[in-house]
């Protein structure tokens, strides 16, 4: 199992939100310095441009580029990547996986970008079993229905339990509904035991943010568990 430490960006700073609420934010500081610490243990991280997610277009690509240049980390990036030009720019600065959410349901657009770019990843942001879209402000189709529709185009997904995100309350216990695709979990991971359960159900990776920042669990501990866990 892979472990992806997370950096959420808002106004150029590393922050965490509670359940994705824009007004419930805690600032953790310089994202480059945080990324440098992660780079001592991992070679790939997860970044979300929160300003981009709320406003519909990337706002922190310069920060992401700085992280890549300063650390050499591989990056998967989400947040406001809803145009061909924005996605193209993200790849130009060295992003390895562009993550799309809302725009994934424009199937003509999805077909175009998956034809032109490698590593496109779809984020299935789930609230109560339904897709949360437009910065998690609106709800769409059932998650499983979304997966069945989108798996014809991509083989890499992130399942985000929106109601768990940033809460430190533990993971959402779900039944596996995917097949052989790469499936990554995000939302509420706060212990090594959470990681063991995710590996058991068949997730291939997990994203961890606030638990690392708040010291509930160490990245070293999670990596140790991950090394002993099978990939999904």
N, C-alpha and C positions, 0 to 999 in steps of 0.2 A: 504494500500500500504506500502511496505517495502522500507526503504531508506538505501542504503549501501554506506557509505563513502569509497572512494578509496585511496589506496596507491600503486603507481607505483614504482617499484624498479629498480635502475640501479647502478651497482657498490656499492651495499649496502646502497645507499642513496634513500630517497624519492624524486621523480622527477615528472614532468609532461612534456609530449611532445605536440607539436602542430601538429594536424592531423596525429599523429603517426610517425612523421619524426624523425629519430634517431639523426640527427644533430641539431634539434631545441628543446633543452632541458632546463628546468629551475629546479634548485635544491632547495628543500625545507628543507632538513636536515635529522635528525635522525628519521627513520621510527618507532622505538619503542616508542619514546616520542610522536610522532604524534598519534600512535595507542592508547597510554594511554589517550590522550585527547578525542579521539573518544569513548573509553570505558566508559567514564563518562555518555554517552547518549545512546549508542547502544550496542548490544551484538554480532553483526556480521558485518564484513567488507569485502570489495572486494580488493584483491591484485593481481597485475600483475607483473610477473618477466619479465621486458622488455629485459634484456640481454638474457633470455631464449627464448623469442619470436623471437629475431633476429638470435640467434645462433642455435636454434633447440633443446636445452636441458636446463634444469633448472640450473641457476647459483646462485640463492639467497635463496635456501631452508633453509640454516642456519639462515638467517635473518627472514624468515617466522616462523621458529621454535621458535626463540627468542621472536617474537611478541606474539605467542600463549602462551608460557610459562610465559611471563612477565605480560600479560594482561588478559588472560583467554578468549579472544575474539574467537568467531567462525569465520572461514575464508573460503571464496571461493577463489580459486587460479587458475590463468591462466598464460600462458607464457612458451612455450617450452616443454609442457608435451606431448610428442609425442612417448613415449615408455612405455611398460607395467611396466618396472622397475621404471621409473620416477614417474609414477602415484602411484604405490605401495608405494614408498618412501614418497610421499606427504601425503598419508593417514596415514602412520606410524607416521609422526610428528604431526598429529592431524588436518589436513585440513578436513573440512566438505564436501566441494564440489570441485572436480577437474573440471576445465573448459578446454575443448579442442576445437580447431578451425580447423586448417589444417588437422590434423589426423582424424577428425570425418568422413572424406569422404573415409577413408579406412574402408568399412563396416564390413569386417571380424574382424578387430581390434576393431571397435566400439562394435560389438556383444560380443566379448570376455570380454572387460572391463566392460560393463554394466551387464554381467552375474556375474562378480567377485566383483564389487564394487558398493556401493550405492551412490547416489547423483551426478552421472556424469552429467555435464552440457555442452551443446554445445553453443559456441559463434558464432552467425551469424553476421559476420562483413561485413557491407554493404557499398559499394561505388557505387553510381549511380545505385542501385538496383541489383548489382551483388556482390557475395561473394569475399571479399578480403582475400587472404591466404598468408602463408609464411611471417609472420611479416607485413602483409598488403602491401607486395611488388608486388603481382601478383593478377590477377582477375580470378574468376572461374564462376560457374553457377549462374543463377538468384537466388536471396534470397528465393523467394517463392518456387521454385523448390527444393532447398536445404532443406527447412523446411519439405516439403511433404515427402522427402526421409528419413530424419533423425527422424521424429516423431514416426516412428515404433520402435525406439530403446530408445529414451529418452523423458522425459516429463518436462524437465527444460531447458530453452533457455535464452540466453542473446542476444538481438539485439543491435549491436553497429553501430551507424552512424559515420563511419570513418571520413568523411569530417567535422563533427561537433566536433570531439573529441579534447578537449583542446583549443577550440576557444572562448568559452564564448559568442557565438552568438545565443544561444537558440537551442531548439530541432528541430529535423527533423519531420515534420508533415506527418505521414504515415497513411494509412488505415489499419485497423486490418485485418490480414490474418490468424491468428492462431485460435485454438479452445480452449480447456480447459486447455492446458498446462500452467505451470508457465512461464511467459514471462517477462523478466526484460529489461529495456531500459538503454542504455548508450550513451553519446555523446552530449555535449553542454548544459546540464542542468545548468541553471544559475539563476533561479527565482522560487518563489513559484507558479507562474502562469504556468510555465512549468510542474510542478508536477501535478497541477490540470488537465491539458490537458491530461497528460499521464494516469492518473487515469480514466478519462472519456472515453478514447479509449479502456481501458481494460488492461493496463500493470499492473502486480502484484507487480512490484518493480522498483526502479531506482537506478542507480549508479551515484554518484556525486563526482567529484574530484576538478578540478581547481577552480570552483566557491567558494568552501569552503576555499581553500588555499589563494585565492585572496580577500576574504571578501565580495564578491558580495551578498552572502546570508549566513545565519547562519544555522547550523545543527538544532538548536532548532526550527527555523521557519519552516524548511522543515518537521521536525517530527510532528509539530503541524498540518500542512496541511495533512500529510500522515495519521494521526490518524482519520481525518474526511473523508478520501477517501475510497471507497470500493476497495476490492481486485479484480484483473482482472479475 
